[in-house]
Amino acid sequence: MFFADHNPPHFHVLYNDFTAIIEIGTLSVIEGKLPPRALGLSMEWASIHQEELKKFWDEAKRLQPIGKIAPLE
């Protein structure tokens, strides 16, 4: 996430030379492309942490520091 970023609420995924932007509310790719395995892992992680992502989005929009979210185990 980037501070004061544009709507809709989203997060950025970087994997090797690939990038994607995933909307938090729908967990859909709104820009970019990832290999299938990276996309699947990103979606699994996001579904587990969707509420945290929403909270952090709101904090980032208010230019407040955001925490870290645990990786997949």
Buried (B, 14 or more C-beta within 10 A) or exposed (E): BEEEBEEEBBBEBEBEEEEBBBBBEEBEBEEBEBEEEBBEBBBEBBEBBEEBBEBBBEBBBEEEEBEEBEEEE
